[in-house]
Structures are given as C-alpha cells and as structure tokens.
Amino acid sequence: MRVPLNDLRRTSSGAAPELEAAFTRVLASGSFVLGQEVAAFEREFATYCGVAHCIGVASGSDALELALRAVGVGHGDEVVTVANAAMYSTLAILACGASPVYADVDAATLTMSPAKLAEALSPRTRAVVVTHLYGRLADLGSIGAALDGRDIPMIEDCAQAHGARIDARRAGSFGAVGCFSFYPTKNLGAVGDGGAVVSNDAALADRLRTLRQYGWDRKYHVAHAGGRNSRLDELQAALLRVRLNHLDRDNARRREILTAYAEGIRHADIHVMPPRGERTVAHLAVVRCRHRDALRAHLDSHGIGSDVHYPVPDHRQPIMRGIRTGPLPVTEQACAEVLSLPCFPALEDNEVEHVISACNAFAA
C-alpha cells in the first residue's frame, strides 16, 4: 500500500461537478479580475470568519506584507514573530524594511510562547505576527494579555488555520488583521495561488484595498506608498466559494485522522501532537521523534509519504547571517524533531491504520 502525504486530485474529486460549474460561470461572465466572484467570496469569507471585511489578494505572503504595511510597519521598526514557520512572516517583515525579533515557542503547542513574547517586546516593537501553526490556534488570550495597554497591533497568520475557533470566534477575528493563504494544500485551497486579509477595522480594510492595487486612491492615481498588483483572481474566488461550503466537513475529517494517530500510535519514541477540539483544524499531522530521519526512511520503506515542516528555523537561514537573536532552544529542538504524516480529507481509514501500524513497528 502506498499512502501519499497529500493527494489534491482525490480531495478535489468529490466537488468536481461544482468546481467545473464555477469555472464555466467565470468564463461565461467575461469578467476575470475584481469582479462579482471576488466580491461574493469576500462577503462569504468575512461572514464565515465573523469579521466585517475581507480583502482578496494574490497570495498568503502578500497578505502578510500588506497587513504589516497597513498597520504602519516600516524602516527601523521591530516586529515580533516566531522562527519555526518557514520564513513567511520573516520575509514579509524584511520586505517592509523592518527587523524580525523572535520569541521562542511553547514546547507543547509549538506556537508563540506568551511569556517569551513579553520578553521580546521593546520600545521599537511596531507589531506582532502570531502564527497558528499546523492548524492549531496559538494562546490568543495570554498573547492578548501580554499586549494589553500597548499600542501594538496583533497580526494573525492564519495560513494553516482556516476555520479553527475558540467558542464562536474563528481564526482571523482576534487580531487587528488576519492573513490567509489559499495555496492548494491549505485547508481552504485554491487551484493556484491566492490569499486574503480580514479585519473588523474599516480604515485598515480601506488601506488594504488600496495597497492591493498599486496604492491607487482612484484609477491611475497612486496616492499610497507600498502598493502593488496583488489581486485575487475571479476564477480562484469562484472555486474558493465552492470549497468554503465543504471546509467545516473537511476540517472535521482532518481532526478524525489526527485523533486516530494520537490514540493509535503508541511508540515510545514518537510523540503525536494531539488535537484540542475545534481550536485545531489539523492542517498537518505532526509528530516529534528524536530519530526523525530514521523514522522517515522507515515510513518510506512502507510506502508512506512524509515531510518536515519545517527543518530550518528562520534565524538559521542563510540570508539571516549576521542577524543577532537570543536563544531559541524550544524552536531549535522542534525543528530537529518534527515530521508530518499523511493528513488530508480524502485519506481512507485503512490508509490511516497503515500509517499507525508502520509507526508502531519502527525500530530506532
């Protein structure tokens, strides 16, 4: 049996007639950029997230950078973030001319440690980017408490957390802005690149709409610095509207798979990061193992796909040489141990059992 890490063809097949109808509808409309489909998706996704505004952009990376620009981050500023999430927030911070400052992560969740955030704040801190890693919400209550009384906006990086929620509040509704990626492998994935920024702040939303289209305040009149061409396509918006209708069901299936791993994998050297109710949407099913490379080779010999999300912490990346940072022991240990197992909505129960059996048979 071969079990892929992900299978986008299988995941898409169940909604194929709806997706084809959406594709045909866009072609027939003759409107391909910032038309009715984008407007409709923005309304529907804002409602889903429980916010007033959604602004579709070209990618999750653009969402992060434009959000930082919209809250006023620029040269000489510091932005606190984490270093175990593949450089996406770091690159956005650097693109704004600001400096990343890293807070270590919590050992249990691998999301930002509120205590370490408090230590990382300084008079130069202009914003904080909180990443909801692997589809699990960060400790937003404690992070909010650390920022209480400070004029420091929180930007949520929700690229892996579409639909995750605490009670009735979903990812993206806690900070000044929430940033989403619709890369095909995401819980809410397009057929190509796409992204969005959500907010309850009307002024921020207006600024973001301007920045996604060259900085225009009206056509061909560039009034705001930092703008670019970053628009969600009509076709991607139409397809995302279809997939949004299936998101909660697909998230529930992802949680089932992660729960099965947490309950079924009993190997002493393999620690499964379990779900925490609807705070977790299981974008990735991540385990930790001190013998990661050996485990990965073992899984491959059993036909099981795996990957490392993410092996190199941001402060150890080649372009960051010379950037000073404090110790990040939890981050560095996690980056040496994490391994992602197959977890996508169309994964079959027998495939999940095969993964569990292979993990339990691992000989370090």
Summary of the structure (lengths in Angstrom):
residues: 364
radius of gyration: 20.4
end to end distance: 22.2
largest distance: 64.7
contacts: 1264
relative contact order: 0.17
helix: 41%
strand: 18%
